[in-house]
Structures are given as C-alpha cells and as structure tokens.
Amino acid sequence: MKRYIGVDLHTTQVTVCYLKEDEEISLGKYQLCEIEKFVSGLKKTDEVAVEATGNTRWFCEQLKVPGLKVRIVNPRAFEVIKSSAKKTDEEDAINLAKFLKANLLPEVRRKSEEAETVSRMNETRTKFVRLQTSLKNKLHALAVSRGWKLKKASLSSDKGLNRLFDLEWTEIERAEIEIIIEQMGSLKQSIKKLEKAIEPLAKKLQGYENLISMTGIGSRSAGVLLAIIGDVQDFPTKDKLASYFGIVPRVSNSNETVRHGRITKLGSKTGRTTLVQCSLVAMRGSRYLRDYYERIKKRKGHGKAKIALARKFLGIIYDTLQNEWVFEDFNNFVLAE
C-alpha cells in the first residue's frame, strides 16, 4: 500500500508521519545520527515531503531508494504549518503528509549544487557590502554631528577616508573612527576574496557564456542571475520568470474590480538588485532599451520605468538562455556565428 510520508526536519532529529491510502496514520522519531533506520524502512512506492531548511539537501542525499519520490516544500508558501494553532513536530509532519496526499504542497525548485553554492556565496558578499555601507553611514553621521559637510561618496575611497583624520576630533571619536575604518578595510578585502572565489564557480553554470555576451552583465552578475534562474526550462514563459524574480505588480481582483499595485518583491532581493543594475548599464549602449525606458519614464516616472526596463531586460535574458544565443554585438542585436 502506498504511503505518504511527512518529515519535520530539525538539526538533531526528524519527526515522521506515515499516512496510508486508507488514512491510517503512524508516527515515528529518528535522530539524525541514526537516519539510516528511517531510510531502511522506505519503499520505492512511497512519497516523502520535507520542508526546505539548511540541511534539507543533505537529508535528501541520504534517501537513496530507487524510485522514491521526494518533494521539497517551500515553507514561506505553506502557511498551514506557520499559522497552525496547534504547532508541534507531530502536527507539522501530519500536515505535510496530508497535503502531500492531496497533491497541494508548494514545492521549491531544485537547483544544482554549483548554483546553490554561488547563490550562497553571493548572499554572503551582499551582507558584507551592506555592513560596509552601514559603517560608511556611521562615519558620515559622526561628521554631520560636528557640523561638517561631507559627501558619502567621498568615503568610498581610501583617500577620502584618510581625510577624516585631518578634521578635529576628540580622542574617543578618533579611536572610534580608526576602528570603523579598520573594519571597512577588512570587509573590502573579504569582498574581493569572495568575488575571486565566485568567478570560477559561476563559469561552470549553464548559460554563463550566453549571458556575459550581453552588455551590462559581467562575471559576478552572470553568476547571480544564473544561480537564481537555475534551469530556464522550468519557466514556460517570460512572465513566469518575471514573477519568480518578484518584478510583476500585485493584482487584487474582486467581483468587477481589478487593482494593480506595486511589484510583489518575491524571490531574491540580490537577484532583483543585480537585474536592475545590469539593465541600467545595458541601456547606455542599447538604443532599443534606452528608447523603451524613455517612453515609460515620460508616462510613469523614473521608478516605474526602471522596473519596466529590468523586466524587458529579463525577457531578453530568457530568450537568450532558451535559444542559447551568444551575442557578437548585443547593442545592435548581432549574434555570433
């Protein structure tokens, strides 16, 4: 008899619900150090559902049962567990099994190990950049508090940072500034190391050569975009990919009223930021993109035009990956032979 197995995965143990076709339920618990006991009881006719967490990839690699179907559930989309009034490991496992049987689970797209590694390293880089910006803002706030006019952009260079020491500070303020600048320097070196480590991994991703032939997309940004997209064949249309990036408007449809709001901002923030930056750079060289941006800007302003441009650029990325295009001259849309 077929079984639907819901797994509530933690860092030390798993709680498992076995749901049979006749609705019979049985529960079990296994320590991760003895996961082989759970695996030995699986059958090729079983279906397993587990939420996406930090150790889900490792867990799935342990389920080496030929024919076994494993579904990785998107925890953000599966509100049943998050908003459950009775939240226990057993109830979470039961809910996963029941919704698995009903085929109502929102799944996470599986990506290659290389894509996940590039994505993880880029997120680390993004956190370092944000921390660096936070420290820069702190230095600017210190200068403003003393009544000095100082442009934030000037703090992006070593020369600009060293000029701070020419100003009159108290002893404790000078010590604080020295520590902040020291940390900013350390972060700068760490960011460079991460970028150097990401590049060879990004080159291994399918579609890398196609994307870097496009104006506006460099080695790191190609890695970011490809790590997020994964297999472009997972998206039947450009609109589906745009929705995955979170650059489509929210829609509220009730009775005869349809309202369109701001973009959903679902998915990776790093991906959206990278996409917008790449599209703005590409616009400088491509008359087609520049004219499109200017038309939207006249009607709706810079903010909406920028997002519209990013979506148009993502559509070109979609076609490029689908058709395996490599550009000789992207600005004039000339393909390499």
N, C-alpha and C positions, 0 to 999 in steps of 0.2 A: 504493500500500500504506500502511495506517495506521501511524503511528509514535507511540511513547510516549516522551516526552522528559523526562528528569530533569535539573533545573537546580540545581547547587550554587552559590548566590549569595553573593558577598562584596562588600566595599566598592569594590574596584577591578576585579574580573573575575568571569566566570562560567565554570564548567566544565559541559559539557553532554554527556549521554549520549542517543544516538538508538537506540531499541530498536524493531525492526520486528516484524511479526507472525510472521515466520519465525525469530525470536530473534537475528537478525543485529544486532550492536552496533557502533556507531561513536562516537568521542569527539571533542569539539572544545572550544576555549577562545576566549573573546572578552573583550576589555577593555570595561569599561562605557562608555568614551568612544566605542566603535565598536559599540554594541549594535545599531545598525541592520543590521549584517551578519548577526547572528543572526536578527533579525526577518524580513529579506528571504528567508530560507530556510525559513520556516514555511509550512505549508499548513493550509487550513481543516479537514482531516480529522485533524490532529494533536491530541494531548492533551499538556499541559505540567503538570509538578508542580514546585513550588518551596517551600522551607521559609519559614515566616513569620519575617522578620527586620526590622531597622529600615528597610530600603529596599525591601521587597517590594512595597508599594503603588506606589511609583514604577516599579519594574520591570514590574509587571503593566500599568500605564498605557502602557508602550511597546509592548506586544504587540497592536497594533491590526490584527488579522487577523480578518475576519468569520467567524463560526462556530467559531473556535478555542476549545477548552475548556481552562481554566486552573484548576488545583486548588492551593490554598494549604495546606500541610501543617503540622499542629501539631507542633513539634519536641519538646515535652515528652512527647507521646503516642507518637511514633515512635522507640521505643527502639533500633531496628535500627541507626540511624546513631550514636546516642550511645554504645552499648555495643559497637560494631564493633571486632573485634581488629585489623583492617587498616583504619585510618581515613585515607583520602586523599580529595582532592577528587573524583578519578575514581571511587573506590568509592562515595562518597556519592551521586554522580549516577547511577551504575548501580543502586544500591539503590532510589533514588526511581523510576527508570524501571520496574524490575521489579515493584515493589509497585503502581505506577500501573496497569500492565498487568493485574495480578491484582485490581485494584479493592479494595486493602486499606489504603489510606492514610487516616490520621485527619486530617480537614480542619478548618481554622479557619473559623469563621463570618465572613462578610464583613459589615462594617457601613458605614454612610455616613461620609463624610469628616467631617461635623459631629460624629457620635457619637465617632469616634476622637479628634478634637481635644478634645472635652470630657473624654473619659476621660484623655487625656494630661495636660491641664492640672490635672485633679483629682489625678492621681498626683503631680504636681509640688507641689501645695498640701499633700498628705499628707506628703511628705518635709520640707517646711518646718515643718509642725506638729510632726513627730517631732523635728526638730532643735531646735526651740524648747523642747520638753519635756525633751530631753536637757540643754540649758543650764540649765533651771529646776532639774533634779535636781542639777546640779553646784553651784548656789548653795546648795541645801538641804544637800548633803553638806559644804560648807565651814562652814556654821553648826553642823551637828551635830558636826563635828570640834573645834569650840571649846567644846562642851558646852552650846550654846544650843538651846532648844526652839523649833522653827519649823515651822508647818504649810505644806505645799507649796502648798495652795490660796491662801495669802496672797501668793504670788509671782506670781499671775496678774494682779494689778493694778499700775498704776504707783505707787500709794500704798504698797503692800506692798513693792515693790522699793526705793523710796526710804528706807524704814525701815531697810534693811540698813546704810545709811551712819551710822545712829545708834549702831551697835554698834562695839566697839573691835576694829579690825583692824590688822595690820602694814601697813607701806607697800606691800609687794609684793602682799598679799592684797587691799588696797583697789584697787590697779591692775587686778588680775585681775577683780574684781567689776565695776568700771567697764566693762571691755571686754566682759564677758559681757552686762551689761545693755544696752550699746550695740548688740550684735549681736541681742539679743532684740527690741529696738525696731525694728531694720531688718527682721527677719523678720516682725514683726507688720504692718508697712506693706506688705511684699511679698505677704503672705497676703491682705490687703484688696484689693490691686490685682488679684490673680488671681481672687478671688471676683467682683469687679466685671466682669472680662473674661469670666468663665464664664457669667454670668447671661443675657446676650443670646443666646449660642450655645445654651444649654440650652432657651430658649424656642422655638427652631426645631425641636427634636426632636419627632417624632411621639409623642403621648401626654402631652405636658407639661401641658396644661390638665386632663387627666383626673387625673393624679397629684397636682397641687397642690390639688385639691379634697378630698383625703384628709387627715384630721387626722394630724399628725406629719411630713408631707412638705412641705418648703419648696422654694424655688427651686433651691438648690445640691444638695440631696439628690435632687430630681427629676432633675436633670441627671446625677448619678452613677448612679442606678438605670437611667435610660433609655439612657445610654451603654453600660452593661454588657448590658442586655437586648437592645438593638437592635430587630429585628423580632420581636415576640412570637409571630408566626405560625410562627417556626422551632421553637417548643416545642409539641408536640402535647398535652402535659398539664402540670398544675401540678408534678407530681413531677419532670418533666424539667427544669423551670426551677429547682426547688429543688436538684437535683443539679448544675446549672450554677453555682449560687451556692456550692456546697460545704457546704450545711447539711442533708445527709442522712447517716445513720450508715453507717460501713463495715460490709460484710457479708462474713463468712467462712463459706462453705458447703462442707463436705467430708463426703462419704458421707451419714450421717444426722444430722450435727451442723451446726447453724446458729448462728453467733455474730454479734451486733451490737455494734459498737464505737463509738468517738467519731465525730463528724462528719468528713467527708473533708477539709474546708477547701480544696477545689479552687477554682479561679477567683480572682476579685479579692478580696483582703483588704479593700480600701477599700469594695468593694460590700457585703461581709458586715457590716462595722462600721457602715456607714451604715444598712443594713437593720435591724440590731438596735436602733440608736439611735432610728430612726423608729418602730419598733414599740413601744418603751417609752414614747415620748411619746404615741403614739396610744392606748395602754392607759389613760392617765389620763382621757381623755374618753369612751372607748367602754366601756360596761359589758359588752358581749359579749366583747371582748378581755380585759378585766380578770378576768372570771369564768373565762375559759378559762385564763389564766395562773395564777390562784389554785388551780384544780383540779390542774394539773400540778405546781405548787410543793409542794402538800401531799404528793404521792406521790413526787416525784423531786428536789425541791430547787430552789433559785433558778436555778442554772446551766442545767440541762436545760429548766426552764420558760421561761427567756429565749430559748433557741434554738427551742423549740417555738412560742413566740409569734411569733418572727421568721418561721418557716415559714408559720404561719397567715396572718400579715400579707402575706407574699409571694403566698400563694394569692389573697388579695383583690386585690392589685395585678394579678395575672394576669387575673382575671375583669374587672377594671376596664378593662384595655387591650384584652382580647379583645372586650368588649361596648361599648367606647367610652363607659363611664359617666362622668358628671360629677356629683358629689355637691353637693346643696344643704345637707345636714346629714349628714355622714359618721357622726357618733356615734350617730345614730338610723337610719342607712341610708336616708336620703331622697334620691332622685335629683332633679336639676334637670330641669325640664320643657323 
